[in-house]
Amino acid sequence: MSLFLRILFWVAAVGTVTSTIYLLMVVVAAVRFWLRRRRDDRVGDFLPPLSVLKPVHGMEPGLESNLHTFFEQDYPEFQPEFEILFCARHETDEGLKAARAVGARYPQVQARYLTCGEPEYPNAKMYSLGVMAKAARYEHIVTSDADARIDQGFLRRAVQAFADPKLALSSCLYLGTADVSNLATQLDAVGKSVEMGSGVLVADMVEGGTKFALGVLVVQRRQAFYDAGGYADLGQYQAEDYVMGKRLAEQGQGVIMAPDVIRLVVPETSLKASFRNQLRWMQSTRRSRPGGHLGTGLTFSVPFGVLGLLWGVLAGRPGLGFLWLLGSCVNRWIQAGVMLNALGETKWVWQTLIYPLRDLLGSIIWFASYLPAKVHYHGGEYLITPDGRYKHIS
């Protein structure tokens, strides 16, 4: 056997072993989370006044449906203990117009619609949140992206943990949801559910608790913004949610990953646009958690199956190579099936079936995250510095 074939064999073999070990860790972590969800019975009567902050930027498919779920929350009496604030850069923003239209159907809910102008620091979302947090009436705050969709009792359950005065922040996992049959969109969605969810649950298990936050939906005390560095500082980062959770945890404040799971609605996208968007997050993760991100390369399975297939063909053992690739796909089918069921996804069969393709795409994005590249975000171009901050270039 030539030196090249030996190297190819051992790279594929090592990657297969590490991805299998990771699969076992994911299964254990997912079962732990599933059992935690089954035991969850947060039906207490701690229902503090609550401000929900939702930045909007343009019209997205499914936006009105997402917003409806926040207006329909089962929170006591709504008035005067519950409010929803929306903020866009300009009054003419289509997303803000959609929020007004939805809000008009719920006159019993206190809703305010703000504008903030052009952001004064790179992370436009953080700038908008800062404007709304200062305008919010209440100390308990929910920050939520426009693509988040929740069930009717979510907020009532989510605030129960804050009966503990030591808790500063709570975030939650999400199920990527595609309302369209577009394959690129579905691959993006299942990646958010399985790839992201697996990493979060394994980190939570290995590190003995959550030491970061996921920014799609966060429940927190208003003071948490300031304890984590303030809006202007957090607004310099691409992954402000991770930075905020990490800083609070390092201060000894309570940071948890709640047992709730929400839906993250992925708008219809092309493969190119999806790749660029995911690359932006991968580049951020590479700088936020450089060691963990490097190790992520050994958690993928299908690329090592492809290498095993290539070895088999070149070594004159195509049947063994095919079995190697099939085994890598089975690995990902198990991971996806376990994770999607643990998160409560009812339509899990098709997503499980396509996940090996997403695993291969994810490995390509991971590799590309180490290449020099510009980041496109809300109309601007940036570089992400080694400490995770944005650097505006145009």
KOLFI-565327 format. One record per residue: residue in three letters; x, y, z of N, C-alpha, C in turn. Coordinates in steps of 0.05 Angstrom, whole numbers, padded with zeros to 5 digits, always signed. Example, Ala and Ser with C-alpha at 12.3 -4.5 7.8 and 13.67 -1.06 7.14 Angstrom:
% residues 2
Ala+00264-00114+00156+00246-00090+00156+00264-00066+00156/Ser+00257-00045+00142+00273-00021+00143+00258+00001+00157/
This chain:
% residues 394
Met+00017-00024+00000+00000+00000+00000+00018+00025+00000/Ser+00012+00044-00017+00029+00068-00020+00025+00085+00005/Leu+00044+00104+00009+00044+00122+00031+00018+00139+00030/Phe+00010+00147+00006-00014+00164+00004-00038+00149+00013/Leu-00041+00123+00005-00064+00107+00013-00064+00102+00043/Arg-00040+00099+00055-00038+00095+00084-00048+00120+00099/Ile-00038+00143+00090-00047+00168+00102-00077+00172+00100/Leu-00087+00166+00075-00116+00169+00070-00132+00150+00089/Phe-00122+00126+00092-00136+00106+00109-00136+00115+00138/Trp-00114+00124+00148-00112+00132+00177-00127+00157+00183/Val-00127+00176+00164-00144+00200+00168-00173+00193+00170/Ala-00182+00176+00151-00210+00168+00151-00216+00151+00176/Ala-00198+00134+00185-00202+00117+00208-00204+00134+00234/Val-00185+00152+00237-00185+00169+00261-00211+00186+00262/Gly-00218+00198+00240-00242+00214+00239-00267+00198+00245/Thr-00268+00173+00235-00291+00155+00241-00293+00149+00270/Val-00270+00144+00283-00270+00138+00312-00279+00162+00328/Thr-00268+00186+00322-00275+00210+00337-00304+00218+00333/Ser-00314+00215+00309-00342+00222+00304-00361+00202+00317/Thr-00352+00177+00320-00368+00157+00334-00369+00163+00364/Ile-00346+00170+00375-00345+00178+00403-00363+00202+00408/Tyr-00362+00221+00390-00379+00245+00392-00409+00237+00391/Leu-00415+00218+00373-00443+00209+00371-00452+00198+00398/Leu-00436+00182+00411-00444+00170+00437-00448+00192+00457/Met-00431+00213+00457-00435+00235+00475-00461+00250+00470/Val-00467+00254+00444-00492+00267+00437-00516+00252+00446/Val-00515+00225+00443-00538+00209+00452-00542+00211+00482/Val-00521+00210+00497-00523+00213+00526-00534+00241+00533/Ala-00523+00261+00521-00531+00289+00527-00560+00293+00519/Ala-00568+00282+00496-00596+00286+00487-00615+00272+00505/Val-00608+00248+00514-00626+00233+00533-00628+00248+00559/Arg-00606+00260+00569-00607+00276+00593-00627+00299+00590/Phe-00625+00312+00567-00642+00335+00562-00671+00327+00559/Trp-00676+00304+00546-00703+00294+00542-00716+00287+00570/Leu-00700+00275+00587-00710+00268+00614-00716+00294+00630/Arg-00698+00314+00626-00703+00339+00640-00728+00352+00630/Arg-00734+00351+00605-00759+00363+00594-00783+00348+00605/Arg-00782+00322+00607-00804+00306+00618-00810+00312+00647/Arg-00788+00318+00662-00791+00324+00691-00800+00353+00696/Asp-00797+00370+00675-00802+00398+00679-00832+00403+00685/Asp-00837+00416+00707-00865+00422+00715-00867+00451+00726/Arg-00855+00469+00712-00854+00497+00722-00881+00510+00719/Val-00898+00506+00739-00925+00518+00739-00928+00536+00762/Gly-00906+00548+00772-00908+00566+00795-00922+00592+00790/Asp-00924+00608+00810-00939+00633+00808-00921+00657+00808/Phe-00895+00653+00801-00877+00676+00798-00881+00688+00771/Leu-00895+00710+00769-00902+00722+00743-00897+00752+00745/Pro-00871+00760+00743-00864+00788+00746-00872+00804+00721/Pro-00875+00830+00724-00879+00847+00701-00857+00842+00680/Leu-00864+00841+00655-00846+00831+00634-00846+00849+00610/Ser-00822+00856+00600-00819+00871+00575-00807+00852+00554/Val-00820+00850+00531-00809+00834+00509-00798+00853+00488/Leu-00773+00849+00480-00759+00866+00462-00754+00851+00435/Lys-00765+00862+00414-00761+00849+00388-00750+00869+00367/Pro-00725+00866+00360-00714+00882+00338-00725+00871+00311/Val-00731+00889+00293-00740+00880+00266-00724+00895+00245/His-00720+00882+00223-00705+00895+00201-00715+00883+00175/Gly-00734+00897+00162-00745+00888+00137-00765+00865+00141/Met-00778+00859+00119-00798+00838+00119-00786+00811+00112/Glu-00793+00791+00128-00783+00764+00124-00807+00745+00121/Pro-00805+00724+00105-00827+00705+00104-00833+00693+00131/Gly-00858+00692+00138-00866+00681+00164-00865+00700+00187/Leu-00857+00725+00182-00853+00745+00203-00880+00749+00219/Glu-00902+00753+00205-00927+00759+00218-00935+00735+00235/Ser-00932+00711+00225-00939+00687+00241-00922+00685+00266/Asn-00896+00692+00263-00879+00691+00287-00888+00712+00308/Leu-00895+00736+00299-00903+00757+00317-00929+00750+00331/His-00947+00737+00317-00973+00729+00330-00968+00713+00355/Thr-00948+00696+00355-00944+00678+00378-00936+00693+00403/Phe-00924+00717+00400-00917+00733+00423-00941+00749+00433/Phe-00959+00757+00416-00983+00772+00424-01003+00753+00437/Glu-01001+00727+00432-01020+00708+00442-01011+00693+00467/Gln-00991+00704+00481-00981+00691+00505-01001+00691+00528/Asp-01000+00669+00542-01018+00665+00566-01004+00677+00590/Tyr-01001+00703+00590-00989+00717+00612-01011+00733+00626/Pro-01012+00735+00653-01035+00744+00667-01044+00772+00660/Glu-01069+00773+00650-01084+00798+00646-01071+00817+00626/Phe-01046+00812+00618-01031+00828+00600-01027+00857+00610/Gln-01047+00870+00621-01044+00897+00630-01045+00898+00660/Pro-01027+00913+00673-01005+00929+00661-00979+00914+00663/Glu-00979+00888+00664-00955+00873+00671-00940+00861+00648/Phe-00947+00868+00624-00935+00855+00600-00935+00876+00578/Glu-00912+00878+00565-00910+00896+00542-00891+00885+00521/Ile-00896+00892+00496-00879+00884+00474-00868+00909+00460/Leu-00842+00911+00457-00830+00933+00444-00817+00924+00418/Phe-00822+00939+00396-00809+00933+00371-00791+00957+00364/Cys-00770+00951+00350-00752+00973+00342-00740+00967+00314/Ala-00741+00987+00297-00728+00985+00271-00712+01011+00267/Arg-00696+01012+00246-00679+01036+00242-00697+01059+00234/His-00717+01054+00217-00733+01076+00206-00763+01069+00207/Glu-00779+01089+00208-00808+01085+00209-00819+01071+00185/Thr-00805+01073+00163-00814+01061+00138-00806+01031+00135/Asp-00793+01021+00155-00784+00993+00154-00808+00974+00151/Glu-00807+00955+00132-00829+00937+00127-00834+00919+00151/Gly-00814+00912+00165-00817+00895+00189-00833+00909+00210/Leu-00826+00935+00214-00841+00950+00234-00870+00954+00226/Lys-00875+00958+00200-00902+00960+00191-00918+00934+00196/Ala-00905+00912+00192-00918+00886+00197-00924+00883+00227/Ala-00905+00892+00244-00910+00890+00273-00934+00907+00281/Arg-00936+00931+00270-00959+00948+00276-00985+00935+00267/Ala-00985+00922+00243-01009+00909+00233-01017+00886+00251/Val-00998+00871+00260-01005+00849+00278-01014+00859+00305/Gly-01001+00879+00316-01008+00891+00342-01036+00902+00342/Ala-01045+00913+00319-01072+00925+00318-01093+00904+00322/Arg-01087+00879+00318-01107+00857+00323-01108+00849+00352/Tyr-01090+00859+00369-01090+00852+00397-01089+00878+00414/Pro-01111+00893+00414-01112+00918+00429-01108+00915+00459/Gln-01112+00891+00470-01109+00887+00498-01079+00884+00507/Val-01062+00882+00487-01033+00879+00493-01019+00906+00490/Gln-01004+00914+00510-00989+00938+00508-00966+00934+00488/Ala-00965+00950+00467-00944+00948+00448-00934+00976+00440/Arg-00908+00978+00437-00896+01004+00429-00877+00999+00406/Tyr-00876+01019+00388-00861+01016+00363-00840+01039+00361/Leu-00815+01032+00363-00794+01052+00364-00776+01051+00339/Thr-00762+01073+00335-00741+01074+00315-00715+01084+00328/Cys-00693+01074+00317-00667+01080+00330-00648+01094+00311/Gly-00655+01096+00285-00636+01107+00266-00614+01088+00259/Glu-00594+01096+00245-00572+01079+00237-00556+01071+00262/Pro-00548+01046+00264-00533+01036+00287-00507+01051+00291/Glu-00500+01055+00317-00476+01070+00323-00452+01051+00329/Tyr-00458+01025+00328-00436+01005+00330-00443+00981+00312/Pro-00424+00964+00306-00428+00945+00284-00451+00925+00287/Asn-00456+00915+00311-00477+00896+00315-00504+00911+00317/Ala-00518+00913+00294-00543+00928+00293-00564+00918+00312/Lys-00565+00892+00315-00585+00880+00333-00580+00890+00362/Met-00555+00891+00370-00549+00899+00397-00555+00929+00401/Tyr-00551+00944+00381-00558+00973+00382-00588+00977+00386/Ser-00603+00962+00371-00632+00963+00374-00642+00954+00401/Leu-00629+00932+00411-00637+00922+00438-00630+00942+00459/Gly-00608+00956+00456-00601+00977+00476-00621+00999+00477/Val-00631+01008+00454-00652+01028+00453-00677+01019+00467/Met-00685+00994+00461-00710+00983+00473-00707+00978+00503/Ala-00684+00967+00511-00680+00961+00540-00682+00987+00557/Lys-00672+01009+00546-00673+01034+00561-00702+01044+00562/Ala-00718+01038+00542-00746+01047+00541-00764+01028+00556/Ala-00756+01004+00561-00773+00984+00574-00781+00992+00602/Arg-00805+00985+00609-00816+00993+00636-00807+00974+00658/Tyr-00801+00949+00651-00798+00929+00672-00770+00918+00673/Glu-00763+00906+00695-00736+00897+00700-00731+00869+00688/His-00751+00853+00686-00748+00827+00673-00753+00831+00643/Ile-00734+00822+00627-00734+00828+00598-00731+00802+00582/Val-00746+00800+00561-00743+00779+00541-00733+00791+00515/Thr-00710+00783+00505-00701+00792+00479-00705+00769+00459/Ser-00716+00776+00436-00723+00755+00417-00719+00764+00389/Asp-00707+00747+00373-00703+00752+00344-00730+00751+00330/Ala-00731+00764+00307-00756+00765+00291-00764+00737+00281/Asp-00745+00719+00278-00751+00692+00267-00758+00672+00289/Ala-00761+00681+00314-00769+00662+00335-00799+00658+00336/Arg-00807+00633+00341-00836+00626+00343-00839+00609+00368/Ile-00859+00617+00386-00862+00604+00411-00890+00594+00416/Asp-00893+00575+00435-00920+00566+00441-00933+00585+00461/Gln-00959+00581+00466-00975+00601+00481-00966+00603+00510/Gly-00956+00582+00522-00949+00583+00550-00919+00587+00555/Phe-00904+00594+00534-00875+00595+00537-00866+00615+00558/Leu-00875+00640+00556-00865+00660+00574-00873+00655+00603/Arg-00896+00644+00607-00905+00637+00635-00885+00617+00647/Arg-00877+00597+00631-00858+00577+00641-00830+00589+00644/Ala-00822+00605+00624-00795+00614+00623-00787+00632+00647/Val-00805+00647+00658-00798+00666+00679-00796+00652+00707/Gln-00806+00627+00709-00807+00615+00735-00779+00612+00748/Ala-00759+00607+00732-00732+00603+00743-00722+00629+00756/Phe-00733+00652+00748-00723+00678+00759-00734+00684+00787/Ala-00749+00665+00798-00755+00667+00827-00729+00665+00843/Asp-00709+00653+00831-00682+00652+00843-00668+00678+00838/Pro-00663+00694+00858-00651+00721+00853-00622+00719+00842/Lys-00610+00696+00843-00582+00693+00833-00581+00688+00803/Leu-00604+00683+00791-00605+00677+00763-00605+00704+00747/Ala-00587+00706+00728-00585+00731+00712-00595+00727+00684/Leu-00592+00703+00673-00599+00699+00645-00606+00670+00639/Ser-00626+00667+00622-00635+00640+00613-00640+00641+00583/Ser-00628+00622+00569-00634+00620+00540-00643+00592+00534/Cys-00649+00586+00510-00660+00559+00504-00652+00550+00476/Leu-00654+00524+00472-00649+00512+00446-00672+00517+00427/Tyr-00667+00512+00402-00688+00517+00382-00688+00495+00360/Leu-00711+00492+00348-00714+00474+00325-00715+00491+00300/Gly-00696+00487+00283-00697+00501+00257-00721+00491+00242/Thr-00736+00510+00231-00762+00504+00218-00763+00517+00191/Ala-00767+00500+00171-00770+00510+00143-00799+00507+00135/Asp-00811+00529+00128-00839+00529+00119-00842+00524+00089/Val-00819+00519+00076-00818+00514+00047-00804+00488+00041/Ser-00807+00478+00017-00796+00452+00010-00768+00455-00003/Asn-00758+00479-00004-00731+00484-00016-00710+00469+00000/Leu-00694+00453-00014-00674+00435+00000-00653+00451+00015/Ala-00643+00473+00003-00623+00489+00016-00633+00500+00043/Thr-00659+00508+00043-00671+00519+00067-00674+00497+00088/Gln-00682+00473+00079-00686+00451+00097-00659+00441+00109/Leu-00638+00442+00093-00612+00434+00104-00603+00454+00124/Asp-00607+00480+00119-00601+00501+00138-00616+00496+00164/Ala-00642+00490+00162-00659+00487+00186-00650+00463+00203/Val-00645+00440+00190-00638+00416+00205-00610+00419+00218/Gly-00593+00435+00205-00567+00441+00217-00570+00456+00243/Lys-00588+00475+00243-00593+00491+00267-00604+00473+00290/Ser-00620+00454+00283-00631+00436+00303-00611+00416+00314/Val-00598+00402+00295-00582+00379+00303-00553+00387+00308/Glu-00540+00401+00289-00512+00407+00293-00508+00427+00316/Met-00524+00448+00316-00521+00468+00338-00530+00455+00364/Gly-00554+00443+00364-00564+00431+00389-00546+00410+00401/Ser-00534+00394+00384-00515+00373+00394-00492+00386+00409/Gly-00480+00406+00396-00457+00420+00408-00464+00433+00434/Val-00487+00445+00436-00495+00458+00461-00499+00438+00483/Leu-00514+00416+00478-00519+00397+00499-00494+00382+00508/Val-00476+00376+00489-00451+00363+00497-00434+00382+00514/Ala-00433+00407+00506-00418+00427+00522-00429+00430+00550/Asp-00456+00431+00551-00469+00433+00577-00463+00409+00595/Met-00462+00385+00583-00456+00361+00598-00427+00360+00607/Val-00409+00365+00589-00381+00363+00594-00371+00385+00614/Glu-00381+00409+00610-00372+00431+00627-00388+00434+00653/Gly-00407+00416+00657-00422+00417+00682-00440+00441+00685/Gly-00452+00449+00663-00470+00472+00663-00465+00491+00640/Thr-00484+00509+00636-00482+00527+00613-00465+00551+00620/Lys-00446+00558+00604-00428+00581+00608-00429+00600+00584/Phe-00452+00600+00571-00456+00618+00548-00486+00620+00543/Ala-00494+00635+00523-00522+00639+00517-00527+00637+00488/Leu-00551+00629+00480-00560+00629+00452-00580+00652+00449/Gly-00574+00670+00430-00588+00695+00429-00614+00696+00414/Val-00624+00673+00404-00650+00674+00390-00672+00683+00408/Leu-00672+00673+00433-00690+00682+00454-00677+00680+00481/Val-00676+00702+00495-00663+00704+00521-00681+00717+00541/Val-00683+00705+00565-00697+00718+00587-00676+00727+00607/Gln-00677+00752+00616-00656+00762+00633-00666+00785+00650/Arg-00650+00792+00669-00654+00817+00684-00641+00840+00669/Arg-00653+00863+00670-00642+00886+00655-00613+00891+00662/Gln-00606+00888+00688-00579+00893+00697-00558+00876+00684/Ala-00567+00853+00673-00548+00834+00661-00533+00847+00637/Phe-00547+00865+00622-00534+00879+00600-00510+00894+00610/Tyr-00514+00908+00633-00492+00925+00643-00470+00909+00656/Asp-00478+00888+00670-00458+00870+00683-00440+00857+00663/Ala-00451+00852+00639-00436+00839+00618-00419+00858+00601/Gly-00420+00884+00607-00403+00903+00593-00418+00926+00580/Gly-00444+00925+00579-00460+00947+00568-00464+00943+00538/Tyr-00484+00958+00528-00492+00955+00500-00470+00961+00480/Ala-00456+00983+00485-00436+00992+00465-00414+00972+00462/Asp-00405+00960+00485-00384+00941+00484-00394+00915+00471/Leu-00416+00904+00480-00427+00880+00469-00433+00883+00439/Gly-00440+00907+00431-00447+00913+00403-00423+00912+00384/Gln-00399+00908+00395-00375+00906+00378-00371+00877+00368/Tyr-00386+00858+00380-00382+00830+00375-00402+00818+00356/Gln-00394+00799+00340-00412+00784+00323-00429+00766+00341/Ala-00417+00751+00359-00432+00733+00377-00436+00746+00404/Glu-00451+00767+00405-00455+00782+00430-00469+00764+00451/Asp-00486+00745+00442-00500+00728+00460-00480+00710+00475/Tyr-00462+00698+00460-00441+00681+00473-00424+00697+00492/Val-00416+00721+00484-00399+00738+00501-00413+00745+00527/Met-00438+00753+00524-00454+00761+00547-00457+00738+00567/Gly-00465+00715+00557-00468+00692+00575-00443+00684+00588/Lys-00421+00684+00573-00395+00676+00584-00386+00696+00606/Arg-00389+00721+00601-00380+00741+00621-00396+00739+00647/Leu-00422+00735+00644-00439+00733+00668-00432+00707+00684/Ala-00427+00685+00670-00420+00660+00683-00393+00663+00697/Glu-00374+00677+00685-00348+00681+00697-00350+00698+00722/Gln-00370+00715+00724-00375+00732+00748-00389+00716+00770/Gly-00397+00691+00764-00411+00675+00784-00441+00679+00784/Gln-00451+00694+00764-00480+00697+00762-00493+00673+00749/Gly-00518+00669+00755-00532+00646+00744-00538+00649+00714/Val-00529+00629+00699-00534+00628+00670-00543+00599+00664/Ile-00567+00596+00653-00577+00569+00648-00587+00565+00620/Met-00588+00540+00611-00602+00533+00587-00628+00520+00595/Ala-00650+00534+00590-00676+00525+00599-00684+00499+00584/Pro-00703+00483+00595-00712+00459+00582-00732+00465+00559/Asp-00740+00490+00556-00758+00496+00534-00744+00495+00507/Val-00759+00490+00486-00749+00491+00459-00768+00508+00443/Ile-00757+00527+00428-00773+00544+00411-00768+00537+00382/Arg-00782+00550+00364-00777+00546+00335-00763+00570+00324/Leu-00743+00565+00308-00728+00585+00293-00735+00582+00264/Val-00751+00600+00253-00761+00598+00226-00740+00607+00206/Val-00732+00589+00188-00712+00596+00168-00725+00604+00143/Pro-00721+00629+00134-00734+00638+00109-00722+00624+00085/Glu-00737+00622+00063-00728+00609+00039-00702+00622+00030/Thr-00682+00605+00024-00656+00615+00017-00644+00598-00005/Ser-00624+00609-00018-00608+00593-00037-00585+00580-00023/Leu-00573+00560-00036-00550+00547-00024-00527+00567-00020/Lys-00523+00585-00038-00502+00605-00036-00507+00623-00012/Ala-00531+00634-00010-00538+00652+00012-00536+00638+00039/Ser-00546+00613+00040-00545+00597+00064-00516+00592+00072/Phe-00499+00585+00053-00471+00580+00059-00458+00605+00070/Arg-00463+00628+00058-00450+00653+00067-00459+00661+00095/Asn-00485+00657+00101-00496+00663+00128-00484+00645+00149/Gln-00482+00619+00143-00471+00600+00162-00441+00604+00166/Leu-00428+00612+00144-00399+00617+00146-00394+00640+00165/Arg-00411+00660+00165-00408+00683+00183-00409+00673+00212/Trp-00427+00655+00218-00429+00645+00246-00405+00627+00252/Met-00396+00611+00233-00373+00593+00238-00348+00610+00243/Gln-00345+00632+00228-00322+00649+00232-00323+00662+00260/Ser-00346+00668+00269-00349+00679+00296-00343+00658+00317/Thr-00353+00634+00314-00347+00613+00333-00318+00606+00334/Arg-00305+00608+00311-00276+00602+00311-00260+00621+00329/Arg-00270+00645+00332-00257+00665+00349-00267+00665+00377/Ser-00293+00658+00381-00304+00657+00408-00294+00633+00424/Arg-00293+00610+00410-00284+00586+00423-00264+00572+00405/Pro-00239+00582+00402-00220+00572+00383-00214+00542+00386/Gly-00210+00534+00411-00203+00506+00416-00226+00487+00409/Gly-00250+00495+00419-00273+00479+00413-00280+00478+00384/His-00276+00500+00370-00282+00501+00342-00263+00483+00326/Leu-00238+00483+00334-00218+00466+00320-00226+00437+00324/Gly-00234+00430+00348-00242+00402+00353-00267+00394+00339/Thr-00284+00414+00331-00308+00408+00316-00303+00393+00291/Gly-00280+00398+00279-00273+00384+00254-00272+00354+00257/Leu-00268+00344+00281-00267+00315+00286-00294+00304+00294/Thr-00314+00321+00296-00341+00311+00303-00358+00304+00278/Phe-00350+00315+00255-00365+00308+00230-00359+00279+00223/Ser-00378+00266+00210-00375+00238+00203-00374+00233+00173/Val-00392+00245+00157-00394+00239+00129-00368+00245+00113/Pro-00354+00268+00119-00330+00272+00103-00309+00250+00107/Phe-00308+00238+00131-00289+00216+00135-00299+00191+00121/Gly-00326+00188+00119-00337+00166+00103-00330+00169+00073/Val-00330+00194+00063-00323+00200+00036-00293+00193+00032/Leu-00276+00199+00051-00248+00192+00049-00245+00162+00050/Gly-00261+00149+00066-00260+00119+00067-00268+00107+00040/Leu-00289+00119+00028-00297+00109+00001-00274+00113-00019/Leu-00262+00137-00018-00240+00143-00037-00217+00123-00033/Trp-00210+00117-00007-00190+00097-00001-00197+00070-00013/Gly-00222+00062-00009-00231+00036-00018-00229+00034-00049/Val-00237+00055-00063-00235+00054-00092-00206+00052-00102/Leu-00189+00069-00090-00161+00070-00098-00146+00045-00090/Ala-00154+00032-00068-00141+00009-00058-00152-00017-00070/Gly-00171-00015-00088-00183-00038-00100-00203-00052-00083/Arg-00214-00038-00063-00235-00049-00046-00259-00031-00045/Pro-00272-00028-00068-00295-00009-00070-00318-00017-00052/Gly-00323-00043-00048-00344-00052-00031-00340-00043-00002/Leu-00316-00046+00008-00309-00037+00035-00311-00007+00037/Gly-00303+00007+00016-00305+00036+00016-00334+00045+00018/Phe-00351+00032+00003-00380+00039+00003-00391+00034+00031/Leu-00384+00012+00044-00394+00006+00071-00384+00027+00090/Trp-00360+00037+00086-00349+00058+00103-00366+00083+00101/Leu-00372+00091+00076-00389+00114+00073-00417+00110+00084/Leu-00429+00086+00080-00455+00080+00091-00455+00081+00121/Gly-00433+00071+00133-00431+00072+00163-00431+00101+00173/Ser-00417+00119+00158-00416+00147+00167-00444+00160+00165/Cys-00459+00151+00145-00487+00162+00142-00504+00152+00165/Val-00501+00126+00172-00517+00114+00194-00510+00130+00220/Asn-00485+00136+00224-00477+00152+00247-00493+00178+00249/Arg-00496+00192+00226-00510+00218+00226-00540+00213+00228/Trp-00550+00191+00217-00579+00186+00219-00587+00181+00249/Ile-00569+00168+00263-00574+00163+00292-00574+00190+00306/Gln-00553+00206+00301-00551+00232+00315-00575+00249+00310/Ala-00583+00251+00284-00606+00269+00278-00632+00258+00290/Gly-00637+00232+00288-00661+00220+00299-00663+00225+00329/Val-00641+00220+00343-00641+00223+00372-00645+00253+00380/Met-00631+00271+00367-00633+00299+00374-00660+00310+00368/Leu-00671+00305+00344-00696+00316+00336-00719+00306+00355/Asn-00718+00281+00363-00738+00271+00382-00734+00283+00410/Ala-00709+00287+00418-00704+00299+00444-00714+00327+00445/Leu-00713+00341+00422-00721+00369+00421-00752+00372+00416/Gly-00765+00349+00411-00793+00349+00407-00803+00354+00379/Glu-00786+00349+00359-00795+00352+00332-00813+00329+00323/Thr-00836+00335+00314-00855+00314+00305-00849+00305+00276/Lys-00840+00323+00260-00834+00317+00232-00804+00312+00229/Trp-00795+00290+00241-00766+00285+00243-00755+00266+00222/Val-00773+00251+00208-00763+00230+00191-00747+00241+00167/Trp-00759+00260+00152-00746+00271+00129-00721+00287+00137/Gln-00722+00301+00159-00699+00316+00168-00676+00297+00175/Thr-00683+00275+00187-00663+00255+00194-00650+00244+00168/Leu-00667+00238+00149-00657+00226+00124-00637+00244+00110/Ile-00641+00271+00109-00624+00289+00094-00600+00298+00111/Tyr-00599+00291+00137-00578+00303+00154-00550+00295+00145/Pro-00544+00271+00135-00517+00266+00126-00507+00286+00105/Leu-00524+00295+00087-00517+00316+00068-00510+00342+00083/Arg-00526+00349+00103-00520+00372+00119-00493+00370+00134/Asp-00487+00345+00143-00462+00341+00157-00439+00346+00139/Leu-00441+00337+00114-00420+00341+00095-00417+00371+00089/Leu-00439+00385+00085-00439+00413+00080-00427+00428+00104/Gly-00434+00420+00128-00424+00433+00152-00394+00431+00154/Ser-00383+00408+00146-00354+00404+00147-00340+00423+00127/Ile-00352+00427+00104-00341+00446+00084-00341+00475+00095/Ile-00364+00482+00108-00365+00509+00120-00344+00512+00142/Trp-00341+00490+00158-00321+00491+00180-00293+00496+00168/Phe-00287+00482+00147-00260+00485+00134-00257+00514+00123/Ala-00279+00524+00111-00278+00551+00099-00275+00572+00120/Ser-00283+00566+00145-00282+00586+00166-00253+00594+00173/Tyr-00234+00577+00165-00206+00583+00170-00193+00598+00147/Leu-00208+00604+00126-00198+00619+00104-00204+00649+00107/Pro-00187+00667+00098-00193+00695+00100-00219+00701+00085/Ala-00237+00715+00097-00263+00721+00084-00276+00745+00097/Lys-00291+00760+00081-00307+00782+00091-00333+00772+00102/Val-00344+00787+00121-00370+00780+00132-00390+00801+00122/His-00412+00792+00111-00434+00810+00102-00456+00810+00123/Tyr-00463+00833+00133-00483+00835+00154-00498+00861+00152/His-00524+00859+00147-00543+00882+00146-00532+00904+00128/Gly-00522+00896+00104-00514+00915+00084-00485+00925+00087/Gly-00470+00916+00107-00442+00924+00110-00423+00900+00107/Glu-00398+00906+00103-00378+00886+00101-00358+00889+00124/Tyr-00351+00867+00137-00334+00868+00161-00314+00845+00160/Leu-00294+00848+00176-00276+00826+00183-00281+00821+00213/Ile-00277+00796+00222-00280+00790+00250-00252+00787+00261/Thr-00245+00803+00281-00219+00804+00293-00214+00779+00310/Pro-00189+00773+00318-00184+00749+00333-00199+00747+00360/Asp-00208+00770+00371-00223+00769+00396-00253+00768+00391/Gly-00261+00766+00366-00290+00763+00360-00304+00789+00354/Arg-00290+00811+00352-00303+00837+00347-00305+00841+00317/Tyr-00325+00857+00309-00328+00866+00282-00307+00887+00275/Lys-00297+00887+00251-00281+00908+00241-00292+00917+00214/His-00304+00941+00213-00318+00950+00190-00298+00957+00168/Ile-00304+00947+00143-00286+00953+00121-00300+00967+00098/Ser-00328+00966+00097-00341+00981+00077-00371+00983+00084/
